[in-house]
């Protein structure tokens, strides 16, 4: 009995010592990132999390209340005689730092004379498209559409596997696992799991691992299969709720994406239309007239160039 008690004491001591060491590591990792990146996270504080905390509430996000963090209201609602278009993506689609009339959704709505529902979410990715497709609030806000668009950038690979988008981030990114062609949500009621994920040491290790994982060519098949699964399941959900087939187009924005040829082939083999921006224009979209030096996001001139080309290619 004394031996068992002694073993328990050793285990408790070692556990507390390990927890203390992690806390010390967390403090230094937080301090380093706060000093160097606090301008990106003005409300950041040293904090752990037990209850899952997501930044995005689909019921209130798309209110058009600002040009930086909140989602957009639909464009082109005056064109009531034509079916709407839904466009998904990240801050490029949302039009972060642009006025509403400078966004790709506004440009497309007025070129095509059709309503365009902008469902882009700043800093997010493919899983948030899927997440919306299983959310009733999406169908409360967005009427049945014939055409759906997703604008894909290379960083969406990385965002797909991260628990937190950045080390100073206090909100879960929205994370799922793909198993046997099914998308499995994380258990948000696992308080111990949430605590571990919110550790700054864990965030750093997760970030390093994800970068290593997505840049390893040996994982190309699995990564592109995961991305394809999100697109297929999203399309299935939309068609099931809307009771009709839809035209789904994936627009590859970056001139280069990892495993691009493989991903595009898989998308086309599964009846997705793919448009590569580099095939639409020879303009260098990295020039300062097309991408803001301050925000590193597309300017209005970029969408002035691309929106008519995209509209023509969509053949709508």
Backbone bond lengths (Angstrom), bond angles and torsions (degrees), N, CA, C in turn:
res aa  C-N    CA-C-N  psi(-1)  N-CA   C-N-CA  omega(-1)  CA-C   N-CA-C  phi
1 X - - - 1.461 - - 1.539 110.69 -
2 X 1.350 116.58 -42.94 1.450 120.36 178.80 1.532 111.15 -63.41
3 X 1.358 114.85 -37.14 1.462 119.19 179.96 1.527 110.16 -64.71
4 X 1.356 116.29 -42.58 1.464 120.97 178.59 1.530 110.66 -62.32
5 X 1.342 115.55 -43.57 1.466 120.47 179.43 1.526 110.61 -62.25
6 X 1.324 115.63 -38.91 1.464 121.05 179.26 1.533 110.45 -65.08
7 X 1.317 116.58 -42.51 1.471 121.44 178.61 1.530 110.39 -62.18
8 X 1.345 116.28 -42.87 1.465 120.76 179.53 1.522 110.46 -61.92
9 X 1.338 116.96 -42.52 1.463 120.78 178.93 1.529 111.06 -61.71
10 X 1.331 115.41 -41.70 1.462 119.37 179.08 1.535 110.50 -63.42
11 X 1.338 116.17 -43.21 1.465 120.40 179.69 1.524 111.25 -62.55
12 X 1.322 116.39 -44.31 1.473 120.53 179.65 1.530 110.58 -63.59
13 X 1.326 115.77 -43.47 1.469 120.26 -179.66 1.529 110.65 -62.49
14 X 1.340 116.22 -46.84 1.463 120.18 -178.99 1.528 111.56 -65.51
15 X 1.334 116.12 -36.71 1.465 119.97 178.28 1.525 110.70 -64.68
16 X 1.332 115.86 -45.30 1.465 119.84 179.11 1.529 111.43 -65.71
17 X 1.322 116.22 -38.14 1.458 120.12 178.17 1.520 110.65 -65.06
18 X 1.322 116.66 -42.81 1.475 120.92 178.51 1.526 110.39 -62.82
19 X 1.347 116.41 -43.45 1.463 120.70 179.27 1.525 110.80 -62.06
20 X 1.339 116.40 -39.86 1.460 120.72 178.99 1.524 110.62 -64.43
21 X 1.325 116.96 -43.47 1.458 120.68 178.96 1.532 111.28 -62.14
22 X 1.336 116.48 -40.73 1.476 120.39 177.64 1.520 110.06 -63.11
23 X 1.341 116.56 -42.58 1.474 120.30 179.15 1.524 111.39 -61.61
24 X 1.329 115.88 -39.73 1.468 119.65 178.53 1.532 110.03 -65.58
25 X 1.338 115.53 -44.92 1.471 119.40 176.58 1.529 110.71 -60.18
26 X 1.332 115.96 -43.53 1.464 120.52 179.34 1.521 110.98 -57.85
27 X 1.334 115.25 -43.40 1.461 119.62 -177.04 1.532 111.10 -62.98
28 X 1.333 116.94 -43.63 1.466 119.81 -179.26 1.531 111.27 -70.46
29 X 1.341 117.25 -38.72 1.466 119.97 178.18 1.526 110.31 -65.02
30 X 1.339 116.14 -42.70 1.458 120.15 176.89 1.523 110.74 -61.45
31 X 1.332 116.86 -46.81 1.455 120.87 -177.93 1.514 112.55 -60.28
32 X 1.326 116.73 -43.46 1.467 120.42 179.54 1.520 110.94 -62.07
33 X 1.331 116.29 -46.92 1.470 119.90 -177.78 1.518 111.81 -70.62
34 X 1.337 116.73 -32.77 1.465 119.18 178.81 1.528 110.70 -66.43
35 X 1.319 116.83 -42.37 1.463 120.57 -179.91 1.522 110.90 -63.62
36 X 1.348 116.97 -38.64 1.458 120.77 -174.10 1.520 114.87 -91.46
37 X 1.352 117.25 -24.58 1.466 119.23 -173.53 1.516 113.79 -130.35
38 X 1.316 118.12 17.17 1.462 119.41 -176.05 1.521 112.29 -64.52
39 X 1.339 117.18 -22.17 1.462 119.69 178.51 1.529 111.65 -65.19
40 X 1.328 116.66 -21.13 1.463 120.84 177.18 1.524 111.81 -88.18
41 X 1.327 117.25 -20.27 1.463 121.94 -175.41 1.528 108.59 -133.99
42 X 1.321 116.31 72.73 1.456 120.90 -174.51 1.531 112.38 -65.76
43 X 1.323 117.31 -23.87 1.459 120.61 -178.80 1.532 111.58 -101.64
44 X 1.311 116.41 15.19 1.453 119.89 -177.00 1.525 111.24 -69.84
45 X 1.333 115.84 144.27 1.458 122.21 173.83 1.522 107.98 -148.21
46 X 1.319 116.08 160.35 1.471 120.80 178.43 1.518 107.98 -73.06
47 X 1.319 115.98 115.65 1.460 118.63 -170.64 1.522 110.77 -155.92
48 X 1.338 115.35 139.08 1.457 121.62 171.53 1.532 108.95 -103.44
49 X 1.306 115.37 167.80 1.454 119.85 -174.45 1.527 110.59 -135.49
50 X 1.317 116.88 128.51 1.461 122.24 172.40 1.529 111.04 -101.64
51 X 1.321 115.56 -44.92 1.461 121.49 179.53 1.520 109.17 -92.39
52 X 1.329 116.47 132.87 1.459 120.56 -179.60 1.522 110.27 -56.94
53 X 1.307 116.22 129.73 1.455 122.17 -175.70 1.524 108.97 -128.22
54 X 1.338 116.30 111.75 1.456 121.27 179.67 1.522 109.37 -107.81
55 X 1.315 116.14 141.18 1.455 120.80 -179.28 1.523 111.47 -72.09
56 X 1.332 116.66 -33.05 1.459 121.56 -171.48 1.519 111.38 -96.27
57 X 1.335 115.51 127.08 1.460 122.68 169.26 1.519 106.13 -115.98
58 X 1.333 116.74 110.19 1.456 120.39 -175.16 1.531 112.73 -60.25
59 X 1.322 117.15 -21.45 1.465 120.13 -179.60 1.523 112.29 -72.17
60 X 1.325 117.56 -25.59 1.467 120.60 -174.04 1.525 113.68 -125.11
61 X 1.325 118.42 -9.37 1.463 120.65 -171.53 1.528 113.27 -67.51
62 X 1.314 117.47 -41.68 1.467 121.00 -171.67 1.531 110.78 -89.23
63 X 1.333 115.82 63.53 1.468 119.94 -176.54 1.525 112.78 -112.19
64 X 1.351 117.62 -2.80 1.447 120.89 176.94 1.516 114.65 63.97
65 X 1.334 117.54 24.60 1.463 120.50 -172.66 1.527 113.68 -79.36
66 X 1.335 118.16 -16.55 1.459 119.94 172.77 1.518 109.64 -152.68
67 X 1.340 116.57 174.93 1.461 121.55 -176.11 1.525 113.21 -104.38
68 X 1.342 115.94 12.36 1.459 118.88 -175.52 1.525 111.74 -120.43
69 X 1.329 116.57 -58.07 1.459 119.78 -170.70 1.527 113.93 -103.60
70 X 1.324 117.80 -33.73 1.459 120.47 -173.86 1.529 112.06 -87.38
71 X 1.334 114.94 157.26 1.450 121.02 178.32 1.521 111.87 -76.37
72 X 1.324 115.45 169.49 1.459 122.35 -175.39 1.527 112.39 -94.40
73 X 1.307 114.20 151.12 1.453 120.07 168.22 1.532 108.33 -77.28
74 X 1.332 117.99 159.82 1.465 119.52 179.92 1.524 112.15 -64.49
75 X 1.319 115.95 150.60 1.464 122.85 177.90 1.533 109.55 -106.18
76 X 1.327 115.18 155.94 1.462 120.62 172.86 1.512 115.06 69.31
77 X 1.312 117.92 28.64 1.470 119.86 -179.04 1.527 112.21 -68.27
78 X 1.339 117.20 -11.46 1.456 119.81 177.12 1.529 112.22 -72.64
79 X 1.341 115.30 -16.59 1.467 119.42 -179.93 1.533 109.72 -91.03
80 X 1.316 115.43 66.84 1.466 121.00 -171.67 1.522 113.40 -75.19
81 X 1.322 117.14 -12.74 1.468 119.66 -176.21 1.522 112.65 -87.95
82 X 1.330 117.51 1.58 1.460 120.53 -178.66 1.519 110.52 -125.47
83 X 1.332 118.09 148.69 1.474 121.13 -179.53 1.523 110.66 -68.36
84 X 1.321 117.54 148.63 1.473 121.23 -176.23 1.526 112.74 -78.10
85 X 1.304 114.20 165.80 1.459 124.01 171.53 1.520 107.21 -116.46
86 X 1.323 117.09 141.92 1.465 121.67 175.47 1.524 107.81 -113.75
87 X 1.331 116.48 132.34 1.454 120.69 -179.79 1.525 109.54 -125.50
88 X 1.341 115.77 124.53 1.460 123.00 -179.57 1.529 110.13 -107.66
89 X 1.326 115.03 162.00 1.457 120.33 175.10 1.515 110.62 155.19
90 X 1.322 115.01 -157.39 1.464 120.90 -176.39 1.524 110.02 -106.85
91 X 1.322 117.29 -145.52 1.464 121.34 -177.42 1.522 112.50 -67.04
92 X 1.343 118.02 -22.61 1.458 119.85 175.71 1.532 109.74 -62.12
93 X 1.321 115.89 -43.79 1.466 121.38 178.21 1.520 110.49 -72.91
94 X 1.323 116.18 -45.80 1.456 120.92 179.71 1.529 111.30 -58.45
95 X 1.339 116.07 -29.36 1.452 120.16 -179.81 1.512 112.56 81.76
96 X 1.328 115.23 44.26 1.458 119.38 -177.16 1.532 110.57 -60.07
97 X 1.333 115.26 132.65 1.475 124.99 -179.75 1.532 113.44 76.16
98 X 1.338 118.19 3.68 1.457 121.48 176.99 1.523 110.11 -107.52
99 X 1.328 116.40 152.89 1.455 120.39 170.55 1.524 109.14 -72.43
100 X 1.318 117.16 160.30 1.461 120.29 -171.93 1.524 112.06 -59.39
101 X 1.351 117.57 -33.63 1.461 121.02 -177.72 1.533 112.39 -80.11
102 X 1.342 117.12 -0.21 1.465 121.50 179.28 1.531 112.31 -102.95
103 X 1.318 118.36 -2.79 1.464 122.63 -172.95 1.526 111.88 -82.56
104 X 1.321 115.33 161.04 1.461 120.05 178.44 1.525 111.25 -64.28
105 X 1.329 117.72 -34.42 1.461 119.85 -179.38 1.527 111.09 -67.96
106 X 1.322 117.00 -39.85 1.475 120.23 177.64 1.523 110.35 -64.59
107 X 1.337 116.77 -43.59 1.461 120.70 -179.87 1.524 111.17 -62.26
108 X 1.339 116.52 -46.37 1.464 119.72 -179.21 1.520 111.71 -64.98
109 X 1.329 117.02 -40.66 1.462 120.59 -179.70 1.518 110.97 -58.66
110 X 1.323 117.31 -41.19 1.457 120.52 -175.62 1.524 113.00 -84.86
111 X 1.319 117.32 -19.87 1.459 120.41 172.90 1.526 110.39 -78.52
112 X 1.327 116.36 -45.54 1.460 121.96 -175.48 1.525 113.14 -87.83
113 X 1.340 116.17 -11.33 1.471 121.11 -177.40 1.529 110.49 56.47
114 X 1.331 114.24 48.20 1.465 120.80 179.72 1.528 108.83 -140.80
115 X 1.324 117.77 150.21 1.467 119.26 173.26 1.530 110.21 -64.54
116 X 1.332 116.01 139.27 1.461 121.14 176.83 1.526 108.01 -126.90
117 X 1.315 115.30 121.23 1.465 121.26 178.47 1.522 108.34 -95.44
118 X 1.330 114.79 109.67 1.461 122.33 -178.28 1.525 108.95 -85.19
119 X 1.332 116.62 108.21 1.461 121.84 -179.45 1.528 111.80 -112.09
120 X 1.340 115.87 26.66 1.458 121.04 174.92 1.519 111.03 -71.16
121 X 1.324 116.68 142.84 1.463 122.36 -179.05 1.527 108.29 -127.08
122 X 1.319 116.00 124.46 1.466 121.01 -176.48 1.526 111.26 -59.05
123 X 1.321 116.14 130.03 1.452 121.87 175.17 1.517 115.38 77.26
124 X 1.316 117.84 5.28 1.463 119.79 -175.17 1.521 110.81 -111.00
125 X 1.341 116.38 -165.38 1.449 118.30 -173.17 1.510 114.35 -158.86
126 X 1.338 114.45 -148.10 1.460 121.91 -171.04 1.519 112.05 -61.95
127 X 1.343 116.70 -39.14 1.452 119.32 -177.04 1.524 111.71 -65.58
128 X 1.323 117.35 -24.74 1.463 120.25 179.89 1.532 111.64 -79.36
129 X 1.325 116.37 -25.39 1.463 119.94 168.01 1.522 109.51 -63.93
130 X 1.342 115.62 -50.53 1.465 119.99 178.91 1.523 111.04 -60.39
131 X 1.322 116.34 -43.99 1.464 121.69 -178.22 1.532 110.79 -58.16
132 X 1.326 115.93 -40.82 1.460 118.58 176.75 1.531 111.32 -63.92
133 X 1.316 116.28 -35.92 1.467 119.59 -176.29 1.520 113.10 -69.67
134 X 1.344 117.64 -13.94 1.475 120.63 175.95 1.527 110.84 -108.10
135 X 1.333 116.23 9.69 1.462 121.19 -178.58 1.529 109.96 -104.93
136 X 1.307 117.01 127.98 1.458 120.34 -179.38 1.521 111.61 -64.50
137 X 1.340 117.73 -29.91 1.458 120.23 -179.89 1.528 111.45 -61.02
138 X 1.337 116.88 -31.01 1.462 120.41 177.71 1.523 110.18 -61.87
139 X 1.325 116.36 -46.61 1.473 120.33 -177.15 1.529 111.66 -74.32
140 X 1.329 116.79 -21.33 1.466 119.50 173.27 1.519 111.30 -70.62
141 X 1.343 116.24 -30.52 1.466 121.11 -175.19 1.520 113.65 -97.01
142 X 1.322 117.10 -30.28 1.466 121.32 -171.56 1.524 110.16 -113.77
143 X 1.325 118.24 119.02 1.467 120.73 178.38 1.524 111.01 -73.52
144 X 1.320 117.83 164.08 1.471 120.85 178.85 1.525 111.86 -54.58
145 X 1.317 115.68 133.47 1.461 121.73 -177.81 1.520 110.33 -119.90
146 X 1.316 115.62 152.83 1.460 120.59 174.65 1.518 111.80 -88.65
147 X 1.339 115.54 -27.08 1.463 120.15 -172.87 1.524 110.77 -129.33
148 X 1.336 115.43 133.48 1.459 122.71 178.82 1.527 107.91 -127.15
149 X 1.333 115.84 138.31 1.465 121.86 -178.33 1.527 108.79 -126.86
150 X 1.306 116.08 140.92 1.465 121.16 169.77 1.512 107.91 -126.83
151 X 1.348 117.46 129.12 1.458 121.96 176.16 1.528 108.69 -99.51
152 X 1.318 115.28 116.85 1.468 123.31 -171.09 1.518 110.41 -104.36
153 X 1.338 116.40 132.43 1.463 121.60 171.40 1.526 108.67 -121.67
154 X 1.317 116.61 161.75 1.462 120.94 -174.17 1.524 112.51 -59.71
155 X 1.328 117.81 -34.65 1.470 120.92 -175.88 1.529 112.29 -67.73
156 X 1.322 117.85 -11.85 1.463 119.71 178.57 1.525 112.08 -66.77
157 X 1.330 117.12 -24.26 1.463 119.74 172.24 1.531 109.77 -59.63
158 X 1.327 115.95 -52.18 1.462 121.06 -176.43 1.536 111.06 -62.42
159 X 1.307 116.73 -44.57 1.459 120.87 -177.06 1.531 112.14 -63.75
160 X 1.322 115.58 -25.81 1.459 119.94 -177.85 1.522 112.28 -64.27
161 X 1.333 117.73 -28.92 1.461 121.52 -172.19 1.528 114.06 -109.23
162 X 1.316 118.06 -5.49 1.460 120.64 -178.45 1.523 111.82 -83.52
163 X 1.327 116.63 142.00 1.467 120.89 172.24 1.525 110.65 -80.25
164 X 1.323 116.45 -38.60 1.463 123.01 174.05 1.521 107.36 -126.12
165 X 1.322 116.64 137.30 1.456 119.60 -175.74 1.529 111.39 -65.90
166 X 1.341 117.41 -36.55 1.456 122.11 179.45 1.523 109.07 -138.70
167 X 1.317 116.30 161.01 1.460 120.94 -176.05 1.525 111.87 -64.91
168 X 1.321 118.29 -33.96 1.465 121.51 179.25 1.523 112.92 -84.90
169 X 1.315 116.74 -4.38 1.466 120.77 -177.40 1.524 110.28 -66.69
170 X 1.333 116.30 134.95 1.466 121.79 179.52 1.516 112.61 -101.72
171 X 1.327 117.34 3.25 1.455 121.57 -177.07 1.523 110.47 -122.75
172 X 1.315 116.63 134.15 1.453 120.95 176.72 1.523 110.21 -57.93
173 X 1.308 115.74 143.67 1.452 121.66 -177.19 1.525 112.25 -74.00
174 X 1.314 117.16 -26.20 1.463 120.83 -170.33 1.515 107.48 97.07
175 X 1.315 116.84 98.69 1.460 121.08 -169.84 1.521 109.91 -128.00
176 X 1.329 115.41 136.24 1.461 122.61 177.49 1.525 108.12 -131.05
177 X 1.314 115.54 165.77 1.461 121.06 174.33 1.521 108.90 -121.71
178 X 1.318 116.33 141.36 1.459 121.45 177.39 1.517 108.59 -102.41
179 X 1.336 115.02 116.90 1.470 120.90 179.92 1.522 109.23 -135.08
180 X 1.342 115.08 124.04 1.468 120.84 178.72 1.530 111.43 52.98
181 X 1.335 115.27 44.32 1.463 122.82 178.57 1.521 113.21 63.27
182 X 1.318 116.61 21.29 1.459 121.69 174.07 1.523 109.25 -119.51
183 X 1.317 116.16 148.39 1.463 121.54 -179.14 1.524 108.32 -102.63
184 X 1.330 115.08 118.49 1.461 121.46 -174.10 1.531 109.09 -109.56
185 X 1.346 118.57 120.05 1.472 119.72 178.53 1.519 111.01 -73.38
186 X 1.329 115.91 152.65 1.459 120.58 174.02 1.526 109.92 -66.38
187 X 1.331 115.49 153.68 1.467 120.91 176.63 1.521 108.60 -81.20
188 X 1.328 116.85 98.02 1.469 120.31 -176.10 1.522 112.70 -72.67
189 X 1.342 117.72 -10.29 1.464 121.08 178.65 1.528 112.32 -92.71
190 X 1.323 116.25 3.68 1.464 121.09 176.55 1.534 107.92 -82.90
191 X 1.333 116.36 91.22 1.461 120.85 -173.24 1.528 112.03 -65.13
192 X 1.332 117.16 -37.53 1.457 119.47 177.52 1.527 109.93 -65.16
193 X 1.332 116.73 -41.93 1.458 120.52 177.62 1.520 111.67 -61.84
194 X 1.344 116.59 -41.70 1.463 120.36 178.07 1.525 111.39 -63.22
195 X 1.347 116.20 -39.76 1.457 120.61 178.83 1.527 110.64 -62.59
196 X 1.324 116.56 -45.40 1.463 120.58 -179.35 1.523 110.53 -63.94
197 X 1.341 116.63 -44.30 1.471 120.51 -179.00 1.526 111.79 -61.81
198 X 1.341 116.84 -32.78 1.464 120.12 -176.78 1.516 113.12 -82.17
199 X 1.338 117.28 -5.09 1.462 120.77 174.80 1.527 109.18 -64.45
200 X 1.309 116.82 134.65 1.458 120.97 -179.50 1.522 111.37 -66.88
201 X 1.325 116.25 -29.92 1.463 119.89 174.39 1.514 110.38 -65.72
202 X 1.342 116.44 -43.86 1.467 120.11 178.22 1.523 110.66 -64.01
203 X 1.340 116.82 -42.26 1.468 119.88 179.68 1.530 111.14 -58.88
204 X 1.345 115.43 -42.18 1.456 119.78 179.58 1.520 110.84 -65.17
205 X 1.330 116.68 -45.96 1.466 120.62 179.97 1.521 110.89 -64.68
206 X 1.338 117.21 -40.05 1.466 121.50 178.52 1.526 110.28 -62.27
207 X 1.332 116.57 -42.62 1.457 120.83 179.46 1.525 111.45 -63.33
208 X 1.348 115.95 -44.72 1.461 120.10 179.42 1.531 111.08 -63.52
209 X 1.332 115.16 -43.30 1.463 119.01 -178.99 1.525 111.67 -64.59
210 X 1.332 116.80 -44.30 1.467 120.72 -178.45 1.522 110.26 -62.16
211 X 1.331 117.49 -42.77 1.462 120.20 177.83 1.523 111.26 -61.65
212 X 1.335 116.50 -42.10 1.462 120.09 177.43 1.528 110.82 -64.66
213 X 1.321 116.09 -42.71 1.470 121.25 -176.17 1.524 111.59 -63.95
214 X 1.331 117.16 -49.94 1.469 119.16 -174.42 1.525 112.29 -74.39
215 X 1.329 117.96 -19.07 1.463 120.35 179.37 1.524 112.71 -94.41
216 X 1.318 117.10 1.85 1.462 121.50 178.04 1.532 109.05 -91.80
217 X 1.323 118.97 111.87 1.472 121.60 -177.79 1.527 114.07 -56.03
218 X 1.344 116.56 -22.63 1.462 119.34 178.86 1.537 111.57 -64.78
219 X 1.323 116.56 -20.17 1.469 120.55 -178.53 1.529 112.69 -97.15
220 X 1.319 116.99 6.67 1.465 120.46 -174.31 1.530 112.32 -58.34
221 X 1.322 116.91 -44.33 1.476 120.25 -178.27 1.523 110.73 -62.44
222 X 1.343 117.11 -46.80 1.460 120.89 -177.99 1.535 111.17 -66.21
223 X 1.320 116.61 -42.74 1.458 120.21 -178.52 1.524 110.68 -63.31
224 X 1.317 116.94 -49.14 1.468 119.97 -178.97 1.529 111.08 -68.60
225 X 1.335 117.79 -31.91 1.474 120.03 173.71 1.523 110.77 -64.15
226 X 1.336 116.90 -40.45 1.470 120.56 178.36 1.527 110.61 -61.98
227 X 1.337 115.91 -47.66 1.462 120.27 179.86 1.528 110.23 -60.00
228 X 1.319 116.15 -45.26 1.465 120.62 179.14 1.522 111.46 -59.44
229 X 1.330 117.17 -40.28 1.460 121.45 -179.98 1.522 111.10 -60.45
230 X 1.321 117.08 -42.24 1.473 120.14 178.50 1.531 110.75 -61.73
231 X 1.311 117.07 -41.44 1.460 119.51 179.41 1.534 111.24 -67.49
232 X 1.314 116.81 -43.98 1.469 120.06 -179.23 1.519 110.93 -63.90
233 X 1.325 117.32 -46.71 1.469 120.47 -178.24 1.529 111.18 -66.37
234 X 1.339 116.89 -36.60 1.462 119.03 176.83 1.518 110.49 -63.51
235 X 1.312 116.89 -46.20 1.472 120.36 178.69 1.518 111.15 -60.77
236 X 1.319 116.48 -42.84 1.469 119.83 178.25 1.526 110.97 -60.03
237 X 1.333 116.82 -43.70 1.465 120.23 -179.43 1.528 111.61 -64.36
238 X 1.327 116.71 -44.27 1.461 120.36 -179.90 1.521 111.06 -63.91
239 X 1.305 116.80 -45.74 1.472 120.04 -179.00 1.522 111.58 -66.34
240 X 1.333 116.28 -35.19 1.461 120.01 178.37 1.526 111.41 -66.01
241 X 1.331 117.27 -42.89 1.473 120.83 -178.61 1.521 111.88 -74.26
242 X 1.332 115.93 -35.07 1.462 119.45 -176.80 1.521 112.94 -91.31
243 X 1.327 116.56 -8.98 1.467 122.07 176.68 1.528 112.31 58.97
244 X 1.336 115.00 42.00 1.466 119.02 176.28 1.525 109.53 -165.56
245 X 1.314 115.52 161.09 1.457 121.35 175.98 1.531 109.83 -77.54
246 X 1.322 115.59 148.84 1.459 120.21 179.57 1.527 109.94 -126.47
247 X 1.323 115.15 156.66 1.458 121.82 171.51 1.520 108.09 -92.49
248 X 1.325 116.87 120.54 1.464 121.38 -174.51 1.524 108.60 -116.52
249 X 1.332 115.52 118.98 1.460 121.59 -178.61 1.520 110.48 -115.63
250 X 1.324 116.46 131.74 1.463 122.64 173.82 1.521 107.42 -106.13
251 X 1.331 116.30 120.62 1.465 121.64 178.45 1.524 108.74 -101.10
252 X 1.325 116.45 120.07 1.461 122.16 178.23 1.528 107.27 -88.65
253 X 1.336 115.78 107.50 1.459 119.92 -173.92 1.524 112.24 -78.82
254 X 1.320 117.78 -48.35 1.460 121.20 -176.05 1.525 111.00 -68.72
255 X 1.315 115.52 146.77 1.468 119.73 178.10 1.523 111.50 -68.30
256 X 1.344 115.35 -23.55 1.465 120.30 176.64 1.520 109.16 -137.67
257 X 1.314 116.96 130.79 1.456 122.00 169.78 1.520 108.25 -130.65
258 X 1.308 115.87 147.30 1.462 119.94 178.38 1.524 109.88 -60.00
259 X 1.338 115.14 136.13 1.464 121.83 175.06 1.535 110.67 57.60
260 X 1.336 115.77 33.06 1.457 120.82 -174.90 1.515 113.62 -60.70
261 X 1.326 117.25 -47.31 1.468 120.11 -178.60 1.526 110.93 -61.36
262 X 1.324 116.05 -41.05 1.466 120.64 -179.15 1.527 110.70 -66.17
263 X 1.322 116.44 -46.03 1.461 119.97 -179.36 1.520 111.22 -64.22
264 X 1.318 117.27 -44.80 1.467 120.68 -178.84 1.525 111.00 -62.01
265 X 1.329 116.80 -41.18 1.467 120.12 178.19 1.526 110.86 -61.31
266 X 1.318 116.95 -44.35 1.463 120.37 -179.45 1.530 111.19 -64.77
267 X 1.329 116.35 -39.97 1.461 119.50 178.63 1.532 110.79 -64.06
268 X 1.316 116.55 -46.94 1.466 120.00 -179.61 1.529 111.63 -64.88
269 X 1.329 116.70 -38.19 1.467 120.38 178.57 1.523 111.58 -63.94
270 X 1.331 117.14 -21.03 1.459 121.68 179.84 1.537 111.82 -108.10
271 X 1.340 115.27 26.07 1.466 123.07 170.75 1.533 114.34 67.31
272 X 1.321 116.44 30.43 1.457 120.45 167.89 1.523 108.18 -96.56
273 X 1.305 116.03 139.83 1.451 120.12 173.39 1.526 107.69 -84.49
274 X 1.320 117.31 137.53 1.462 121.76 -178.67 1.522 109.08 -122.97
275 X 1.328 115.26 130.00 1.460 122.03 175.12 1.522 107.87 -120.13
276 X 1.322 117.01 125.15 1.458 121.76 175.15 1.523 108.86 -100.98
277 X 1.322 116.24 123.67 1.460 120.77 -178.34 1.526 111.15 -58.06
278 X 1.315 116.89 -35.18 1.467 119.76 -177.63 1.527 111.82 -64.87
279 X 1.339 117.14 -18.20 1.455 120.32 177.06 1.529 112.11 -88.31
280 X 1.341 116.68 -12.01 1.461 120.58 -177.95 1.515 112.58 -90.76
281 X 1.335 117.27 -28.27 1.456 121.30 -175.33 1.516 110.73 -149.43
282 X 1.324 114.97 148.34 1.463 121.35 175.19 1.521 111.87 -94.48
283 X 1.328 116.38 0.29 1.460 120.28 178.96 1.533 110.72 -65.43
284 X 1.307 115.89 143.54 1.465 121.87 176.54 1.528 108.48 -83.60
285 X 1.319 117.02 103.06 1.460 121.68 -174.73 1.521 112.94 -76.15
286 X 1.338 116.91 0.06 1.467 119.44 175.43 1.528 111.53 -88.67
287 X 1.337 116.87 -5.87 1.461 120.11 178.27 1.523 110.50 -68.00
288 X 1.338 116.53 151.86 1.456 121.02 -171.90 1.526 113.50 -64.69
289 X 1.335 117.62 -19.51 1.458 118.29 176.52 1.532 111.86 -73.52
290 X 1.331 116.65 -18.68 1.460 120.91 -178.25 1.525 113.56 -108.33
291 X 1.314 116.36 -20.61 1.469 119.96 178.10 1.524 108.46 -134.73
292 X 1.300 116.46 130.02 1.458 121.71 -176.94 1.524 110.48 -68.43
293 X 1.330 116.59 128.84 1.467 120.64 176.90 1.527 110.62 -67.23
294 X 1.310 116.76 -27.96 1.453 121.29 -177.28 1.526 111.97 -79.14
295 X 1.331 117.11 -41.18 1.464 120.79 -173.56 1.520 113.91 -109.84
296 X 1.348 116.79 -13.52 1.467 121.83 -177.53 1.524 111.92 60.21
297 X 1.326 116.54 31.24 1.466 122.77 178.05 1.523 110.00 -121.49
298 X 1.340 117.03 157.96 1.472 119.42 179.79 1.530 112.00 -58.69
299 X 1.317 115.31 140.87 1.451 121.56 175.64 1.532 109.93 -87.83
300 X 1.322 115.60 173.20 1.474 118.80 176.07 1.523 110.23 -61.19
301 X 1.323 117.41 -37.30 1.463 119.92 -179.66 1.524 111.45 -61.84
302 X 1.318 116.65 -32.92 1.470 120.33 176.93 1.529 110.18 -61.31
303 X 1.337 115.94 -46.89 1.469 119.15 -179.28 1.525 111.56 -73.97
304 X 1.338 117.73 -27.75 1.468 119.82 173.44 1.522 110.47 -61.66
305 X 1.326 115.56 -36.42 1.454 120.63 177.59 1.522 111.82 -74.40
306 X 1.344 116.11 -47.11 1.462 120.01 -169.33 1.526 114.41 -82.97
307 X 1.322 117.87 -35.81 1.464 120.05 -173.68 1.530 112.64 -57.34
308 X 1.338 120.66 -46.65 1.471 119.02 177.73 1.528 112.56 -63.89
309 X 1.336 117.11 -36.36 1.461 120.20 179.43 1.520 111.07 -67.68
310 X 1.348 116.17 -40.42 1.467 120.10 177.38 1.525 110.25 -65.20
311 X 1.337 116.63 -44.42 1.460 121.11 -179.33 1.533 111.27 -60.22
312 X 1.327 115.60 -42.03 1.471 119.69 178.65 1.518 111.63 -65.64
313 X 1.330 116.23 -41.77 1.468 120.63 -179.54 1.525 111.73 -68.21
314 X 1.332 116.91 -34.46 1.462 120.13 178.76 1.515 111.61 -65.46
315 X 1.337 115.60 -27.05 1.460 121.19 178.67 1.522 111.95 57.13
316 X 1.348 115.46 47.64 1.456 120.85 -178.18 1.531 111.09 -99.27
